[in-house]
Amino acid sequence: MDVPLWFALIVVGWLGVKLVRPPWWLIAVLLLGGFLLADSVFAPLIDSAVK
């Protein structure tokens, strides 16, 4: 079964919010931080560490 990555991320994120109940400001900070890190000078370092 092939599941698109965007769909899997949405499902995991939704389950995480429902089960763990983090504050909304923490979710916003993590999303914004990830977005900013993806466009920073650290992006190649993070990419090579993940792969």
C-alpha positions in Angstrom: 0.0 0.0 0.0 1.4 3.4 -1.0 0.5 6.3 1.3 1.5 9.8 0.3 3.9 11.4 2.8 1.7 14.5 3.2 -1.2 12.3 4.2 0.9 10.2 6.7 2.2 13.4 8.3 -1.3 14.8 8.7 -2.6 11.6 10.3 0.4 11.4 12.7 0.1 15.1 13.6 -3.6 14.8 14.2 -3.2 11.7 16.4 -0.4 13.4 18.3 -2.5 16.5 19.0 -5.5 14.3 20.1 -3.5 11.9 22.3 -0.7 14.1 23.8 -2.7 17.4 23.9 0.3 19.8 23.5 -0.5 23.6 23.8 -1.2 25.2 20.5 1.6 27.7 20.9 4.1 24.8 21.1 2.7 23.4 17.8 3.0 26.8 16.2 6.6 27.2 17.4 7.6 23.8 16.2 6.1 24.3 12.8 7.6 27.8 12.3 11.0 26.5 13.6 11.0 23.6 11.2 10.0 25.9 8.3 12.8 28.4 9.2 15.4 25.6 9.6 14.5 24.1 6.2 15.6 27.4 4.6 18.7 28.0 6.7 22.4 27.1 6.3 21.8 24.1 8.6 19.5 22.4 6.0 22.2 20.4 4.3 23.6 19.2 7.7 20.1 18.2 8.8 19.4 16.5 5.5 22.6 14.4 5.7 21.9 13.5 9.3 18.4 12.3 8.5 19.5 10.2 5.6 
